[in-house]
Amino acid sequence: MPRRGVRVPDGPADGGVRPYQRLLRSRTGRGAAALCAGALPALAFPAPSLWWFAYVALVPWMLLIRSAGTGRRAAVDGWLGGTGFMIAVHHWLMPSLHVFIVVLAALLGLLWAPWGLLVARLLGGSPSVRRSVAAVAVVPSGWLMIELVRSWEGLGGPWGLLGASQWNVPLALRTASVGGVWLVSLGVVAVNTALALLIAVPSARRASAACLVVGALGVGAIAVWAPRPEETGTVRVAVVQPGIVDGPGSIQHRFARSEALTRGLAGRDVDLVVWGESSVAVDLSRHPETADRVAALSRLVGADVLVNMDARRTDGPDRAGIFKSAVLVGPDGPTGDRYDKMRLVPFGEYVPARALLGWATSVGKAAGEDRLRGSHPVVMDLPDGLRVGPLVCFESAFPDMSRRLVKDGAGLLVAQSSTSTFQHSWAPEQHASLGALRAAETGRPMVHATLTGVSAVYGARGERVGAPLGTDASEAAVFDVPLARGTTLYVRLGAWPVYGALAVLAAFLGVLGLRALRTPAPKRPEAPARTAGGSPERPGR
């Protein structure tokens, strides 16, 4: 027995607590750790393009949530990690939105709060083999619901979907042809979940390893048996990228530069010439002199020219304003094929709830006037019979739009974009990479043509065709684009992984509900018996 007054030390001077443990025990330190952990997956996207990192990037975040002592702390870890993720994948918007990007990220980060609870519930403590296997299915399903909700245009759209980081991985592109980017995201999060269990739960290592093996076998089956598009020939597409043109009269100089580059295509036997987003600043129907200049280019090169108008137009008594429109111009002028952009960039092209959030225009480069949107997709017919499905900029991020165009008969997808504001950020390369996913999902080639940024072309399997034009390029390039026929499972079935994830979550919540009903409520302690004198009887007497 120790002598009275002498303290017996029970460990090192710091109580046996390691520095990182002390950091995580403080609210500030843990919050900073959650923000950083949530930001890690951004490194898997272009420009860093560390695609392999996506399969381990969520593990630190999951382990942090797993260590949360309470459900409230787990939800906060999820929220802060989601905030860090949104800031990291949208950091290039800071020149436009400034501090407002932090506010938006914090609001969207709330979507990850329930996911934090889900991770803590399934990975926390010492999960059984059954709970570990369930975690590999349920945790990715919860993540997919977040991606689905934030893919709504009004919340920023599907930029930075985790599966999109695998745009240059052939097996991932094959997987996208079966279930779209949604199935790829499910697979990436499932691998992260299994690895987190392998690291933190020794008793679940066999189950986790078995899940990884089953997943690998599933991807192998897709690689062998999933339908492949069949090549049917080629089409020569010219992409005109004028590049950055600054100074007074930049709009006119940019148009003139596009004209000069297009003239250089004469004699190169092209089938289609594509200009970038906002390449024409006037309404061609009201400015015949500009329409005649483009038509003259079409006659010179022997191919239709797909331009993009960013101009004020009157389209009916109640439809007057600025539209962004893809317009096909032939040798005799505009052919009548016109597509008006349907999904607009929040704050960049319109301000949601402008009466409430209009102040954003005073702290950044938010749209001073809302653009008007189109009502339906359009498939354009070229003289040689090829059908083209146009998209405008931001719309190349939406899997359902390219799928709809292919179902409507498009044999070639074309996205016209411009990233002049974000030229020196990660945005141009990440934007261009989306074309590979849309091509693989639909089994149709895709041309991503930019006014400034990165222009790239992808074949029907998502493979890159030719060398891309970088952000410093000002040239016209011709690509021999392989055409294809056949229908991918994604085009046939749509976003079935989303419905599967919903079913998994419904089953999980149903099991929790049944357990709650079967578990008897704790009994309230009985009041102590009273003696004849009215005082409570003391135990033991």
C-alpha positions, 0 to 999 in steps of 0.5 A, a space after each residue: 500500500 502506498 503511504 498516505 500523502 504520496 501520489 503514485 504515478 499511473 503513466 508518463 507525465 502527459 498521462 499517456 496521451 499522445 500529441 495527436 490524441 490531445 489535438 483531437 480532444 480539443 474542439 478546435 483541433 478536431 474541427 481542423 482535422 475534420 476539415 482537412 480530412 474532408 478536403 483530401 479527396 480533391 487531390 484525386 481530381 484533375 489537375 493533380 489527378 491522383 486517381 488512385 488516391 480516391 480509394 484511400 482518401 476517405 479513410 482518415 475522415 472515417 476513422 476520425 468519425 469512428 472515434 467520436 464519442 457521441 452522435 452529436 460529435 459524429 454529425 459535426 465531424 461529418 458536417 465539417 468534413 463535408 465543408 472541407 470537401 466542398 471548399 477543396 473541389 470548388 476552390 477555383 470559385 473563390 475569385 468570383 464568390 470570395 468569402 461567400 464560397 465558405 458560406 455555401 460550402 458550410 451549408 452544403 456540408 450539412 448534407 454530410 452530417 447524417 453520413 457522419 452518424 451512419 459511419 459512427 453507427 456502423 464503424 464505431 466500437 467493435 462491429 461484428 462481422 455482420 455489421 462490418 459487411 453491412 457497413 460496406 454496403 450502407 456507408 457508400 449508399 449514404 454517400 451516394 444520396 449526398 451526391 444525388 441531392 447536391 447534383 441538383 442544379 440549384 445546389 451547384 450541380 454534380 461537380 466533384 462526384 467522387 466517381 468522376 475522379 476515375 475518368 482516366 481509368 479504363 476499368 472505371 470507365 467500363 463500370 460507368 457504361 453499366 451504371 454511370 458515374 453513380 456506380 463508380 462512386 459506390 465502388 470507390 466509397 466501398 473500398 474506402 469503407 473496407 480499408 477503414 475496417 481493415 485498419 481499425 477493427 481486427 475482428 472484421 479483417 476477414 469480412 473486409 477482405 472478402 468484401 474487397 475480393 467480391 468487389 474485384 470479381 464484380 468489376 472483372 465481370 463488368 470488364 468481360 461481359 458488359 456490352 461494348 460500343 461497336 466502331 462504325 467509322 470516323 468523322 473529322 471534327 475541328 475544334 477552334 480555341 481562340 484563347 485569351 483575348 484581353 483589352 478593349 474590344 476583346 469580344 470583337 477581337 475574339 470573334 476575328 481570331 476565331 474567323 482567322 483560325 477557321 479559315 486555316 481549316 480550308 482544304 482539310 476535309 472536315 465534317 464539322 467545326 465547333 466553336 466554344 461557349 460565348 463565341 458569338 456575342 450577338 443574336 444571329 437572327 438580328 445581325 445578318 452581317 455576322 451570320 453571313 460571316 459565319 456562313 462564308 466560313 462554312 462555304 470555305 471549309 465545306 462544313 457546318 459551323 456550330 457556334 455559341 451565342 451569348 446574347 439578348 434575344 426576344 423569344 415570345 412576349 414573356 421571354 426577353 433576355 439573355 440566352 446562351 444558345 448553340 446554333 448550327 450555321 451552314 453555307 446558307 446561314 443558320 440552319 434553324 437548329 438551335 439549342 438554348 442552355 437549360 441548366 444554368 450555373 448558380 451565381 455565375 449565370 443566375 442568382 438563386 432567390 435573388 431577392 434574398 441572396 442578391 448581395 452576393 453580386 457586391 462581394 464577387 462576380 455573381 451574375 448581375 442579370 439572370 440568364 434565361 433557360 431553354 425548355 428542351 434538348 435538341 438533336 441537330 442533323 448534319 448534311 452527311 446524316 450524323 446527328 449531334 447532341 449539343 451541351 453548353 459548359 456546365 451541362 457536361 457534368 449532368 449524366 442524365 442530359 447526355 443520356 437523354 440526347 443519345 436516347 433521342 438519336 445523337 451519334 456525337 455529343 458536343 460540349 461548348 464551354 469557356 473557363 476564362 475566369 478560372 484559366 489558372 486553376 484546376 477547373 479547366 482540366 477537371 471540366 474537360 475530364 467530364 467528357 470521358 465519363 459522358 462518352 463511356 456512359 453513353 457509348 458515344 464520342 464526345 467533343 469538349 470545345 472551349 473558348 479558353 481552357 482545355 479542349 479535348 475529344 474522347 471516343 465511345 469508350 472514354 478513351 482520349 482521341 488525339 492530343 488536347 489543347 491546353 489553356 495556353 493554346 490559340 489554334 484550330 485542331 482537327 480530330 478523327 473521331 471514331 463513331 459507334 453504335 450499340 447501347 450501353 446498360 446505363 443508357 438502357 437502365 439509367 441511374 439504377 445504382 441510385 435506386 439500389 442505394 435507396 433500397 439498401 438504406 431503406 432496408 437498414 433503417 427498417 432493421 433499426 426500426 424493428 429492433 427498436 420496437 422489439 427492444 423492451 423499454 427500460 423499467 422505471 425503478 419502483 418507489 420504495 415501500 413505506 413503513 407504517 409511519 409513512 417514512 420510506 423503508 430503507 434497504 437492508 432493514 
